[in-house]
Amino acid sequence: MPDILINSTRKLNAYSTWQNLVNESIVRAAVIIYLIDNRVAPNKIRQSVIDEMSVGFYWTPELVKCLQYYTQHRDKYSSIESYYTEIAGFFNNYANSCSAKVDAIFLH
């Protein structure tokens, strides 16, 4: 995971490695999916997502979508480990998107 994402979130939440941060991100997104799958009220789900984002897990909405894709394609991905390359790609794309947004402020 690129430095732009890990440094601030690791400091806020005391995760020692990027792998721990990715795994914690997966757990937090999985909780949101659980809430969705169990038909929790949308306002409570929305608040859960906001809560995650407020503690530095800004990518939670997009990661939820990424993991929903995994659950819909279990025939292709037999385990979360087999999907980990896709998750790593998700984080790389997210970081690149953030970098592009930061770089865009310097364009005239």
N, C-alpha and C positions, 0 to 999 in steps of 0.2 A: 504494500500500500504506500503511495507516495507521501512524502513528508508533509505536504500541505494539509493533509487530513489527520495524520497521526499525532503530530506534536501537541496541538492544543487539546485534543480530546484525551490523549493519554495523560496529560498533566491534570486535566480536570477530573478524571476518573481513576487515576493511578494505575493504568494498565501498563505492564512492564514491556510488552512486546506488541508489534503490530498484529501478530497471530492471535493474541489474547483479545485485542480490540476487535478484530474481525469476528471471532467466535462470539464475543459478547454482543456484537451488532446483530449476528444471526439469531441469537437467543431473543433479543428484544423485538426483532421483526417477527419472529415465530409467535411471540405472545400476541402481537397485533393480529396475526393471521388466525390464531386461536379465537380471539374475540370476534373477528369477522365470521368465522365458521360456526360459531355458537350463537350467532345472531344477537350479540350485545347491541344495545342502542347506539346508533351512529354517533350521537354527541359524545358518548363515553369513549368510543373508539377514537374519534377525532381528538379528544382530550389526551388520550394515551399517546397518540402520535406526537402531539404538541409537547407533552411531558418529556418524551425521549429526545426530541429536537432541542428542548430547552437545556438539557444537560450535555449537549455536544454531539448527539447522534443525528446530525442534520440530514443524513442520507436515508433515514428510516422509511419515508414513503416509497422511495424508489427501490430500496432493498426488499420491502414487502412485495412489490410487484415482481422483482427478480425471483424471490422464493416461491411466489405463487406459480410462476412459470415452471419452476422445478417440480412442484407438486402435481401440476397438470401433465408433466412429461416423465413420469416415473418409469415408463416403459423404456425410455432412453437413458435415464439416470437411475441406476439401481440403489444408490446411496448418496447421502449428502457429500461424501468424499469424492464421488465421481462427478459431482457438480461443482466442486471447489474451484476448478479452473474458470468456470463461468462467473463465480462469485468474485474471484480475483480480477477478472476482466471488468466486472461491474464497478469495483472500487477504482480501478485505473481510469475507466471512462468518467466516473464521477469526479475524480481528482482533476483530470484534464479539463473537464467542463468548468470546474471552479477556477482553475488557472486561467482559462480563456476569459472568464468573466472579470477577473482581476486585471488581466492584461488589457482588456477592452477599455478600461478607464484612461489609459494612456494614449489611445488612438484619437486623433482629431478629425 
